[in-house]
Amino acid sequence: MPLPVAVPVAVAAGLALLAAFPPYGVWPLAPVGVALLAAAAHRRRLRAGAGLGFLAGVALFAPLLEWTNLHTGSLPWALLSLLQAGYLALLGAASAWVSPLVDRWRAAWPLLTGVLWVGQEALRDRTPFGGFPWGRLAFSQDTSPLLRLAALGGAPLVTFAVALAGGILLAAAWRDWRRPAGQWRPIAGLAAAAAALLAAGPAVPAGVRGAGDTVTVAIVQGNVPRLGLDFNAQRQKVLDNHVDATLELADRVDRGGQVRPDLVVWPENSSDIDPLRNPGAGYRISQAADAIDAPILVGAVLLGPGEGEVRNAGLLWRPGSGADLSQVYTKRHPVPFAEYVPLRSIARKVSAEVDRVRSDFVPGERPGVLDAGPATLGDVICFEVAYDGIVRDTVTGGAQLLVVQTNNATFDVAEARQQLAMVRLRAVEHGRAALMSSTVGVSGFVTPDGRVDGATGFNTAEVVVRQMRLGDGRTPATTVGVWPEVALAALAVVALAGAAVARRRRREVTPG
């Protein structure tokens, strides 16, 4: 492909990938974007392949992560977008590097494309500072037939399937169309492979063996007075909003207009006043729990354990007895540069905005498995839903219901819907009903087959009550854990090594 053509094709690849994600949600464009990037990088030098991958990455991540600049300025958004685009630059270079293998075995192109994407995401999900898995191909497939593949191999298998489909498209299109004779046979074969791939997803059973019990759960979305970083300055009002909404729910229950919930879930940051140290905050939460006569999972900021340290926690508050200190989950993966600042002295030279984070959040050490009484919860907080291992640990620890507590007050509805797409994948992956509780939206319930029920609006105060069936047992994805990703990433390394051998042999047989 001539370079003047490859450059706009790479940009188009990034834009096609962008359109596959919420809030757009045109999932078939994900494999199209994969195919366009692979086509642009094919047979290029490594530097050119990297450059084209970087262009695709900027076209994808800059608009996908635009919500990060709403209240912090453009610099953090630009740095994060460029960092993520760098991983697609590595992918573009890798795609160029394996070109000799593709030229020799054209049928291997879909497989090579699939494993390289999984390898790239495996690296991006873990580096630096624990990685940033936003924008994985799998998270664009929340309404796709491929979503159910998550029950077999989690997000890595879904990513592989999407990239494999892109490779099939590319292998079908990359040919000399001036010679039509015999073209239909390989195209028909590739079309059959694509159809079989799309049919494989719906064939996967949804959910696992159910425990038979159901619980009635209420999500309380109290909203905040103003969106933005100063939501923390409004912390008393935010707490009051969630208390008052719960008291109104209790009043409806007492009047017979609503079934009493077995459990109430408040979002992350619903009490940024430490209720364990502030008697007023503790009294208000107890007032709500006693009125509704059900335990409340409170998203709380707790002081300590050290001086100047805080914890982002899910804290179970029981009617009549208050805080249950045996059932506390501390967020295991605080967000770097948002909840803690690594290399603070260096980061301050880049942007003084890092000093908005006055106290570093310390990570928890245990999975979020909480015994709420009516159900055992698998609690994860905000961005943690993007990390495979953090969610899986709750299920292997005995969680019957997945709970995502989040605060989207500093972002927008696009970010909230992208996060809800991750919840949908996790529900299918582990065969568990799930819910997302947000301060401002979007909150909602998700069935084990990935369907959303009771989704709320954004920047609104709402209370949603649903019956949820508790899950038991494990899906194949829960059982095998990280191994599908390990296997596919290992194949990517083998492909890169094989391409090195092919390149060396080609140089040996090339005269001069």
C-alpha positions in Angstrom: 0.0 0.0 0.0 1.5 3.4 -1.0 2.4 5.5 2.1 0.1 8.4 1.1 -2.7 5.9 1.1 -1.6 4.0 4.2 -1.6 7.2 6.4 -5.3 8.0 6.0 -6.1 4.2 6.2 -4.4 4.1 9.6 -6.3 7.1 10.8 -9.5 5.5 9.5 -8.6 2.4 11.4 -8.5 4.3 14.7 -11.8 6.1 14.0 -13.5 2.8 13.1 -12.3 1.3 16.4 -13.5 4.4 18.2 -17.0 4.0 16.7 -17.2 0.4 18.0 -17.1 1.6 21.6 -19.9 3.2 23.6 -21.5 5.7 23.3 -21.5 4.9 19.6 -21.6 1.1 19.9 -21.2 0.1 16.3 -19.4 -3.1 17.2 -18.9 -4.5 13.7 -16.5 -1.6 13.0 -14.0 -3.1 15.5 -12.8 -5.9 13.1 -12.9 -3.3 10.3 -10.5 -1.1 12.2 -8.2 -4.1 13.0 -8.1 -5.0 9.3 -7.4 -1.4 8.2 -4.4 -1.1 10.6 -3.0 -4.4 9.6 -3.3 -3.5 5.9 -1.6 -0.1 6.4 1.4 -1.7 8.3 1.8 -4.7 6.0 5.3 -4.9 4.3 6.4 -1.6 5.8 9.7 -0.9 7.6 9.4 -1.1 11.4 9.6 2.7 11.8 6.8 3.2 9.3 4.7 0.5 10.9 5.1 2.0 14.3 4.2 5.5 13.0 1.1 4.2 11.3 0.1 2.3 14.5 0.7 5.5 16.5 -1.6 7.5 14.1 -4.3 4.9 14.6 -3.8 5.0 18.4 -4.2 8.8 18.5 -7.3 8.6 16.4 -8.7 6.0 18.8 -7.6 7.1 22.2 -7.7 10.9 22.0 -11.5 11.0 21.5 -12.2 7.8 23.5 -10.5 9.3 26.6 -11.8 12.9 26.0 -13.7 12.6 29.3 -10.4 12.8 31.2 -9.9 16.5 30.3 -13.3 17.7 31.4 -12.0 19.1 34.7 -8.2 18.7 34.7 -7.2 20.5 31.5 -5.8 19.1 28.4 -2.3 18.0 29.5 -3.3 14.8 31.5 -5.6 13.8 28.6 -2.9 14.4 26.0 -0.3 12.5 27.9 -2.6 9.5 28.6 -3.8 9.4 25.0 -0.2 9.5 23.6 0.9 6.8 26.1 -1.9 4.5 25.0 -1.2 5.3 21.3 2.3 4.2 21.9 1.1 0.6 22.4 -0.6 0.6 19.1 2.7 1.9 17.7 4.3 -1.3 19.0 1.4 -3.3 17.4 2.0 -1.5 14.1 5.7 -2.4 14.2 4.9 -6.0 15.1 2.4 -6.2 12.2 5.1 -5.0 9.8 7.6 -7.4 11.3 5.5 -10.5 10.7 4.8 -9.6 7.0 7.2 -12.3 5.7 5.1 -14.9 7.5 1.9 -13.5 6.0 3.5 -13.5 2.5 4.4 -17.1 2.8 1.3 -18.4 4.6 -1.6 -16.1 3.7 -4.0 -18.3 5.6 -2.1 -17.5 8.9 -2.9 -13.8 8.6 -6.0 -13.9 10.8 -4.3 -15.9 13.5 -1.3 -13.6 13.5 -3.5 -10.6 13.8 -5.4 -12.1 16.7 -2.4 -13.1 18.8 -0.6 -9.8 18.2 -3.6 -7.8 19.5 -3.8 -10.0 22.6 -0.1 -9.5 23.2 -0.4 -5.8 22.8 -3.3 -5.6 25.2 -1.6 -7.9 27.8 1.3 -5.4 27.8 -0.8 -2.3 27.9 -3.0 -3.7 30.7 0.0 -4.1 33.0 2.4 -1.2 32.3 3.2 1.3 33.5 2.0 1.6 37.2 -0.3 -1.4 36.8 -1.5 -0.6 33.3 -4.6 1.0 31.9 -7.0 -1.5 30.2 -9.5 1.1 28.9 -10.2 0.6 25.2 -9.6 -3.2 24.9 -11.2 -4.6 21.8 -13.3 -6.9 24.1 -15.0 -3.9 25.7 -16.4 -2.8 22.4 -18.4 -6.0 22.1 -21.1 -5.5 24.7 -23.9 -5.9 22.2 -22.0 -8.3 19.9 -22.6 -12.1 19.3 -19.0 -12.5 20.3 -19.6 -11.3 23.9 -20.5 -14.8 25.1 -17.0 -16.0 24.3 -16.0 -14.2 27.5 -17.5 -17.2 29.4 -14.8 -19.4 27.8 -11.7 -17.3 28.0 -12.6 -13.9 29.4 -11.7 -10.6 27.7 -8.6 -11.9 26.0 -10.5 -14.5 24.1 -13.1 -11.9 23.0 -10.3 -9.5 21.9 -8.7 -12.5 20.0 -12.0 -13.2 18.3 -12.5 -9.6 17.2 -8.9 -9.3 15.8 -9.3 -12.8 14.2 -12.4 -11.5 12.4 -10.4 -8.4 11.3 -7.7 -10.7 9.9 -10.3 -12.7 8.0 -11.6 -9.5 6.4 -8.1 -8.5 5.5 -7.1 -11.9 4.1 -10.3 -11.9 1.9 -9.7 -8.4 0.6 -5.9 -8.4 0.1 -5.6 -9.8 -3.4 -5.2 -8.8 -7.0 -8.8 -8.1 -8.0 -7.7 -7.6 -11.6 -7.5 -11.4 -11.8 -11.0 -12.5 -10.9 -10.5 -16.2 -12.0 -10.6 -18.5 -9.0 -11.0 -15.6 -6.5 -14.3 -16.8 -5.2 -13.0 -20.0 -3.6 -10.7 -18.5 -1.0 -13.2 -15.7 -0.4 -16.0 -18.2 0.2 -13.8 -20.1 2.6 -13.0 -17.0 4.5 -16.6 -15.9 4.6 -17.5 -19.3 6.0 -14.9 -18.9 8.7 -16.3 -15.4 9.6 -19.8 -16.8 9.8 -18.7 -19.7 12.0 -16.9 -17.2 14.3 -20.0 -15.1 14.7 -22.1 -18.2 15.3 -19.7 -19.5 17.9 -20.6 -16.8 20.4 -24.4 -17.4 20.7 -23.7 -21.1 21.0 -21.9 -20.6 24.3 -24.3 -21.2 27.2 -24.9 -18.1 29.3 -24.5 -18.2 33.1 -23.6 -21.1 35.3 -25.5 -23.3 37.8 -27.7 -21.0 39.9 -28.0 -21.3 43.6 -31.7 -20.9 43.3 -32.0 -18.0 45.7 -32.9 -14.5 44.7 -32.3 -11.3 46.5 -33.9 -7.9 46.1 -31.3 -5.2 45.6 -31.7 -1.4 45.5 -29.3 0.9 43.8 -29.3 4.4 45.2 -27.9 7.0 42.8 -28.0 10.2 44.9 -26.4 12.5 42.4 -24.1 15.5 43.3 -24.8 19.2 43.4 -22.3 20.0 40.7 -20.3 17.8 38.3 -16.5 18.2 38.5 -13.5 17.8 40.7 -15.1 19.8 43.5 -17.6 17.1 44.2 -15.4 16.4 47.2 -16.0 19.9 48.6 -19.7 19.0 48.5 -19.3 15.8 50.5 -21.9 16.5 53.1 -24.5 17.2 50.5 -23.5 14.1 48.5 -23.9 12.0 51.7 -27.2 13.7 52.5 -28.5 13.0 48.9 -27.9 9.2 49.4 -29.3 9.2 52.9 -32.4 11.1 51.8 -33.0 8.9 48.8 -32.8 5.8 51.0 -35.2 7.3 53.5 -37.6 8.0 50.6 -37.3 4.4 49.5 -38.0 3.3 53.1 -41.1 5.4 53.1 -42.4 3.8 49.9 -41.7 0.4 51.4 -43.6 1.3 54.6 -46.6 2.5 52.5 -46.6 -0.8 50.6 -45.6 0.8 47.3 -42.3 -1.1 47.1 -40.9 -4.4 48.2 -38.4 -4.1 50.9 -34.9 -4.7 49.5 -32.6 -7.3 51.1 -29.6 -5.1 50.3 -29.0 -1.5 49.3 -25.9 -0.4 47.3 -24.5 3.1 47.5 -21.8 4.2 45.0 -18.2 5.0 45.4 -17.7 8.3 47.2 -21.2 8.3 48.6 -19.6 9.2 52.0 -16.3 11.0 51.6 -16.7 11.9 55.2 -15.1 9.0 57.1 -18.2 7.6 59.0 -15.9 5.6 61.3 -14.4 8.9 62.7 -17.2 11.4 62.1 -20.1 10.7 64.4 -22.5 12.9 62.3 -21.8 10.9 59.1 -22.1 7.6 61.0 -25.4 8.7 62.5 -26.9 9.6 59.1 -25.9 6.3 57.5 -27.3 4.4 60.5 -30.5 6.5 60.1 -30.8 5.2 56.5 -30.0 1.6 57.3 -32.4 1.5 60.2 -35.2 3.0 58.2 -34.8 0.6 55.3 -34.0 -2.3 57.6 -31.4 -3.7 55.3 -27.6 -3.6 55.1 -26.2 -0.8 53.0 -22.9 -1.2 51.1 -21.5 2.3 51.4 -18.7 3.7 49.2 -16.6 5.5 51.8 -13.3 7.3 52.1 -11.6 6.1 55.3 -8.7 7.9 56.9 -5.5 6.0 57.6 -3.9 3.7 58.3 -0.9 6.1 58.2 -0.6 9.8 58.6 -1.7 11.5 55.4 -3.1 8.3 53.9 -6.6 7.4 53.0 -8.5 4.3 51.7 -11.2 4.0 49.0 -13.5 1.4 50.5 -16.7 -0.5 50.3 -18.1 -0.7 53.9 -21.0 -2.7 55.0 -23.4 -0.9 57.3 -26.0 -3.0 59.1 -29.3 -1.9 60.6 -29.2 -1.7 64.3 -25.5 -2.3 64.7 -23.8 0.1 62.3 -20.5 -0.5 60.5 -19.4 -4.1 60.2 -15.7 -3.8 60.3 -15.2 -7.4 59.4 -16.8 -6.7 56.0 -14.7 -3.9 54.5 -13.1 -3.9 51.0 -10.3 -1.5 50.3 -9.7 -0.7 46.6 -6.7 -2.8 45.5 -5.8 -0.7 42.4 -5.9 3.0 43.2 -5.7 5.1 40.0 -2.2 6.6 39.5 -2.1 10.4 39.3 -5.7 10.5 40.4 -5.8 8.6 43.7 -2.1 8.6 44.3 0.9 10.2 42.7 3.9 8.0 41.8 7.1 9.9 41.4 5.4 13.1 42.8 8.5 15.4 42.6 9.0 14.5 39.0 5.3 14.6 38.1 5.0 18.1 39.7 7.5 19.4 37.1 5.2 18.2 34.3 2.0 19.6 35.9 1.1 21.3 39.2 -2.3 19.6 38.9 -0.8 16.5 40.7 -1.0 18.5 43.9 -4.8 18.3 43.8 -4.1 14.8 45.1 -3.2 15.8 48.7 -3.4 12.4 50.3 -2.3 9.2 48.6 -4.8 6.4 48.6 -3.2 3.2 49.9 -4.1 -0.1 48.1 -6.0 -3.0 49.8 -4.5 -6.5 50.0 -7.6 -8.7 49.9 -10.2 -9.4 47.2 -13.6 -7.7 47.7 -15.5 -10.7 49.0 -18.1 -9.3 51.4 -20.7 -11.3 53.4 -23.8 -9.1 53.3 -26.0 -11.7 54.9 -28.5 -12.2 52.0 -25.7 -12.6 49.6 -21.9 -12.8 49.2 -20.8 -9.9 47.2 -17.9 -9.5 44.8 -17.1 -5.8 45.2 -14.8 -3.9 42.9 -14.5 -0.1 42.8 -14.6 2.0 39.7 -11.8 1.4 37.2 -11.0 -2.0 38.8 -13.7 -3.6 36.7 -11.3 -3.3 33.7 -8.8 -5.6 35.4 -9.3 -9.3 34.8 -7.7 -10.6 37.9 -9.3 -8.2 40.4 -12.8 -9.3 39.3 -12.0 -13.0 39.0 -10.5 -13.0 42.6 -13.9 -12.1 44.0 -15.7 -15.0 42.2 -13.1 -17.6 43.1 -13.4 -16.2 46.7 -17.1 -17.1 46.7 -19.0 -14.1 45.4 -22.5 -14.8 44.3 -23.2 -11.3 42.9 -20.9 -8.8 41.3 -21.0 -5.2 42.5 -19.2 -2.3 40.9 -19.2 0.9 43.0 -18.2 3.9 40.9 -18.2 7.7 40.9 -18.6 9.3 37.5 -19.1 12.9 38.8 -15.7 14.0 37.3 -16.4 12.5 33.9 -19.4 12.2 31.5 -22.0 9.8 30.1 -19.6 8.4 27.5 -17.2 7.2 30.3 -20.1 5.8 32.3 -21.4 3.8 29.3 -17.9 2.5 28.5 -17.7 1.3 32.1 -21.1 -0.4 32.0 -20.0 -2.3 28.9 -17.2 -3.7 31.0 -19.7 -4.8 33.7 -21.7 -6.6 31.0 -18.6 -8.5 29.9 -17.7 -9.5 33.5 -21.3 -10.8 34.1 -21.0 -13.1 31.1 -17.4 -14.0 31.9 -18.2 -15.3 35.4 -21.8 -16.3 35.0 -22.9 -13.8 37.7 -25.6 -11.2 37.8 -23.9 -7.8 38.3 -24.8 -4.2 39.0 -23.1 -0.9 38.7 -23.9 1.8 41.3 -22.8 5.3 40.4 -23.1 8.7 42.1 -24.5 10.4 39.0 -25.1 7.5 36.5 -25.1 5.4 34.6 -26.2 2.8 37.2 -28.0 -0.5 36.3 -28.4 -4.2 36.7 -26.9 -6.8 34.4 -28.0 -10.4 33.9 -25.5 -13.3 33.5 -26.0 -13.2 29.8 -25.1 -9.5 29.6 -28.5 -7.8 29.3 -28.9 -4.5 31.1 -32.0 -3.8 33.2 -33.0 -0.6 35.0 -30.3 1.6 33.6 -30.5 5.1 35.0 -29.9 8.5 33.3 -26.8 10.6 33.8 -26.6 13.5 36.2 -29.9 12.5 37.9 -31.0 11.2 41.3 -32.7 7.8 40.9 -33.4 4.7 42.9 -33.8 1.3 41.1 -34.9 -1.9 42.7 -34.6 -5.3 41.1 -34.6 -9.0 42.0 -31.3 -10.7 41.2 -30.6 -14.4 41.2 -27.5 -15.5 43.0 -24.8 -17.4 41.1 -22.9 -20.5 42.0 -20.2 -22.6 40.3 -17.7 -21.4 37.8 -17.6 -20.7 34.1 -14.7 -22.1 32.0 -13.2 -18.6 32.0 -13.3 -18.4 35.8 -11.6 -21.8 36.0 -8.8 -21.2 33.5 -8.1 -17.6 34.6 -5.2 -16.0 33.0 -4.0 -19.0 30.9 -5.8 -18.2 27.6 -4.1 -14.8 27.6 -0.8 -16.4 28.5 -1.2 -18.9 25.6 -2.2 -16.3 23.1 0.5 -13.9 24.1 3.1 -16.7 23.9 1.9 -17.4 20.4 2.5 -13.7 19.6 6.1 -14.1 20.9 6.6 -17.2 18.8 5.2 -15.4 15.7 7.7 -12.5 16.2 10.6 -15.0 16.6 9.4 -16.9 13.5 9.4 -13.7 11.5 12.9 -13.0 12.6 14.0 -16.4 11.3 12.1 -15.8 8.0 13.8 -12.4 7.6 17.2 -13.8 8.2 16.7 -16.6 5.7 15.4 -14.1 3.1 18.5 -12.0 3.5 20.7 -15.1 3.1 19.1 -16.0 -0.2 19.0 -12.5 -1.6 22.0 -11.7 -3.8 24.3 -8.8 -2.9 
